[in-house]
Amino acid sequence: MTRIRHALIMAAGRGVRMMPLTAVIPKPMAPLQGSTLIADGIRRIRGHVDVIHITVGYKGPKLAEHVIDLGVDCVYNTSGKGNSWWIYNTMLKYLDEPLLVLTCDNVVELDIEQLELEYARHNSPACMVVPVVPVPGLEGDYIFQEDGVVTRLDRDTPSDRYCSGIQVLSPAMINRITSRQEDFYAVWEQLISKRQVYCSSIYPKRWFAVDTFEQLSSINQMVMSSNEMVVSSASQLD
C-alpha cells in the first residue's frame, strides 16, 4: 500500500456567496472556531501527510502570508486560472503518487489510512472521488458508478451519493493520459472515458459545506453549543 504523503487544499475561489465578508478577507480566512476555515483544514490533515500544498487566487498575497505562517510547504498562485490548472502547470505535474485534494470550504474529518487502503484496492487509479450522502438544498455533482467505477457525474439527476470535493489524484498519471484542461469537469470527462475515475466506499466521518455566510454562522453556532455542553458536563462532575 502506498501512503498518501501529499495533500493540496484548493483555496483560490472568490467566495461571492459569502459577501460582504469576502470583500474584506479571502473566503479561506473566514472565522471558524476562533481560527479560520483554512487553518482548520490544515490542522485536520497535519500529522497524517508529510507535505501540504495550497492554491491561492483572490486576495492571494494576504492568504499566502496566512498559510505560510501556518507552516504549509508550497503555495501556488492560480489567480485567473481554472480549478484544474495546477495539475498541468505546477511542479505537482511530476508527482507520481497519490495526492489528497480538498477544498477550503469543507469542514471535514477523514480516516486517511482507510482512504489509502481504498485507493490501493482500486489499483491506484488516476482519480478516486470521495462521496457524501446528498444534503437537501445543497448543490452537488451526483455520482453514478458501477462496481466502484464512475460512469457519470451529473448535477441535475439525483443519485444516492455526490461529490464531497475530496479526491485522491495521481497528477503524473493524469498528465500522461489526458490533454491539458483548466476545469475539473473536462478532466473528469476524459478520465471517465478511460475508466480511470473510481468512487470510494469510504465516506468522511463528518462533512460540512461552508458556501454561504449563513452556513458559516450555523457551523460556528453548532461548535459553540457543543463546547457549552462539554463545559456543562464537566461542571456537573466537579
C-alpha positions in Angstrom: 0.0 0.0 0.0 1.3 3.5 -0.9 1.0 6.1 1.7 -0.7 9.4 0.9 2.2 11.8 1.7 0.9 14.9 -0.1 -2.3 16.9 0.3 -3.5 20.0 -1.5 -6.2 22.4 -0.3 -7.8 24.4 -3.1 -8.4 27.9 -1.8 -8.4 30.2 -4.8 -12.1 31.0 -5.1 -13.6 34.4 -4.7 -16.4 33.4 -2.2 -19.1 35.6 -3.8 -21.9 33.9 -1.8 -20.1 34.9 1.5 -20.2 38.7 0.7 -19.8 41.2 2.3 -17.3 39.3 4.5 -15.2 38.3 1.5 -15.0 41.9 0.3 -12.5 42.3 3.1 -10.8 38.9 3.5 -10.5 35.8 1.3 -13.0 33.1 2.0 -10.4 30.7 3.4 -9.7 33.2 6.2 -13.4 33.3 7.3 -13.6 32.9 11.1 -14.2 29.4 12.3 -14.0 28.2 15.9 -11.7 31.0 16.9 -9.4 30.4 13.9 -10.0 30.3 10.2 -11.5 27.9 7.6 -8.1 27.2 6.1 -6.4 26.8 9.4 -9.0 24.2 10.4 -8.4 22.3 7.2 -4.6 22.3 7.7 -5.0 21.2 11.3 -7.1 18.3 10.4 -4.6 16.8 8.0 -1.3 17.8 9.6 0.3 14.7 11.1 -1.3 12.4 8.5 0.6 13.8 5.5 4.1 15.0 5.1 3.7 17.9 2.6 0.8 20.4 2.5 0.2 22.4 -0.7 -2.3 25.3 -1.1 -3.6 27.1 -4.2 -4.4 30.8 -3.8 -6.1 33.3 -6.1 -8.5 36.0 -4.8 -6.6 38.2 -2.3 -3.7 35.8 -2.9 -0.9 37.7 -1.1 -2.9 38.0 2.1 -3.9 34.4 2.0 -0.4 33.2 1.1 1.0 35.1 4.1 -1.6 33.5 6.4 -0.9 29.9 5.3 2.9 30.4 5.3 2.5 31.5 8.9 0.6 28.2 9.5 3.6 26.3 8.2 2.4 25.0 4.8 5.1 23.7 2.4 4.0 25.0 -1.0 1.8 27.8 -2.2 0.7 28.1 -5.9 -0.7 31.3 -7.4 -3.6 30.3 -9.6 -5.2 33.7 -10.0 -7.2 33.9 -13.2 -6.8 30.2 -13.9 -9.3 27.3 -13.9 -9.6 24.9 -10.9 -7.6 22.1 -12.5 -4.8 24.4 -14.0 -2.4 23.4 -11.2 -2.4 19.8 -12.3 -0.7 20.6 -15.6 1.2 23.7 -14.8 3.0 23.4 -11.5 5.7 21.1 -10.1 2.8 18.8 -8.9 2.5 17.5 -12.5 5.6 15.4 -11.7 4.1 13.8 -8.6 3.7 10.1 -9.5 1.9 9.1 -6.2 -1.4 9.8 -4.6 -2.3 13.4 -3.7 -5.2 14.1 -1.3 -7.2 17.0 -2.7 -9.6 19.0 -0.5 -11.4 22.3 -0.8 -11.1 25.1 1.8 -14.8 25.5 2.2 -15.4 22.0 3.6 -15.1 21.2 7.3 -14.3 17.5 7.2 -13.0 14.7 9.3 -11.3 11.9 7.3 -9.8 8.5 8.0 -6.8 8.9 5.7 -5.5 5.4 6.4 -8.8 3.9 5.2 -8.6 6.1 2.1 -5.1 4.8 1.4 -6.4 1.2 1.6 -9.4 2.0 -0.6 -7.2 3.7 -3.2 -4.9 0.7 -3.3 -8.0 -1.6 -3.6 -8.9 0.2 -6.7 -5.4 -0.4 -8.1 -4.3 3.3 -7.6 -6.3 5.0 -10.4 -5.8 8.4 -11.8 -8.7 9.7 -9.7 -10.8 8.4 -6.8 -13.6 10.7 -5.6 -14.8 10.6 -2.1 -18.6 10.7 -1.8 -21.1 12.1 0.7 -24.8 11.5 1.2 -26.7 14.2 -0.6 -27.8 17.1 1.6 -31.3 18.6 0.7 -30.9 22.1 -0.7 -27.1 21.8 -1.2 -25.9 21.8 -4.8 -23.6 19.0 -5.8 -22.4 16.6 -8.6 -24.2 13.3 -8.3 -22.1 10.2 -8.8 -23.2 7.3 -10.9 -21.0 4.2 -10.7 -20.8 0.5 -11.4 -18.7 -1.7 -9.2 -16.8 1.4 -8.0 -16.1 2.7 -11.5 -17.7 6.1 -12.1 -19.7 6.2 -15.3 -21.2 9.7 -15.0 -21.2 12.9 -12.9 -24.5 14.7 -13.2 -25.6 17.9 -11.4 -29.3 17.6 -12.4 -30.2 13.9 -12.0 -30.2 12.7 -8.3 -28.4 9.6 -7.1 -27.6 8.2 -3.6 -24.2 10.0 -3.4 -22.5 13.0 -4.6 -19.0 14.5 -4.7 -17.7 15.9 -1.5 -15.0 18.0 -3.1 -12.4 15.4 -1.8 -10.4 13.4 -4.2 -7.3 11.3 -4.3 -5.4 12.0 -7.6 -2.2 10.9 -9.3 -1.2 14.1 -11.1 1.6 12.5 -13.1 -0.8 9.8 -14.4 -3.4 12.4 -15.3 -0.8 14.3 -17.3 0.1 11.1 -19.1 -3.4 10.1 -20.2 -5.2 13.4 -20.6 -4.8 16.6 -22.6 -4.4 19.8 -20.6 -7.5 21.3 -19.1 -8.4 24.1 -16.8 -11.7 22.8 -15.5 -12.2 19.7 -13.5 -15.3 18.7 -15.4 -13.2 18.4 -18.6 -10.5 16.4 -16.7 -13.2 14.1 -15.2 -14.8 13.6 -18.6 -11.5 12.4 -20.1 -10.8 10.1 -17.1 -14.3 8.7 -17.1 -14.0 7.7 -20.7 -10.8 5.8 -19.8 -12.5 4.2 -16.7 -10.0 6.0 -14.5 -12.4 7.6 -12.0 -13.4 5.4 -9.1 -15.8 6.1 -6.2 -14.6 5.4 -2.7 -16.8 3.3 -0.5 -15.2 5.2 2.4 -17.2 8.3 3.4 -16.0 11.2 5.5 -16.6 10.7 9.2 -18.0 14.3 9.3 -18.6 16.7 6.4 -20.0 20.2 6.4 -20.1 22.6 3.4 -19.5 26.3 4.1 -20.6 28.1 1.0 -22.6 31.0 2.5 -22.4 33.4 5.4 -25.4 31.7 6.9 -23.7 28.2 6.8 -20.6 29.7 8.4 -22.7 31.2 11.2 -24.5 27.9 11.6 -21.4 25.8 12.0 -19.8 28.3 14.4 -23.0 28.2 16.5 -23.0 24.4 16.4 -19.5 24.3 17.7 -20.3 26.9 20.4 -23.3 24.8 21.6 -21.2 21.7 21.6 -18.5 23.4 23.7 -21.1 24.7 26.1 -22.4 21.1 26.6 -18.9 19.9 27.3 -18.3 22.6 29.9 -21.7 21.9 31.5 -20.9 18.2 31.7 -17.5 18.9 33.3 -19.1 21.2 35.8 -21.5 18.5 36.9 -18.6 16.2 37.6 -16.8 18.7 39.9 
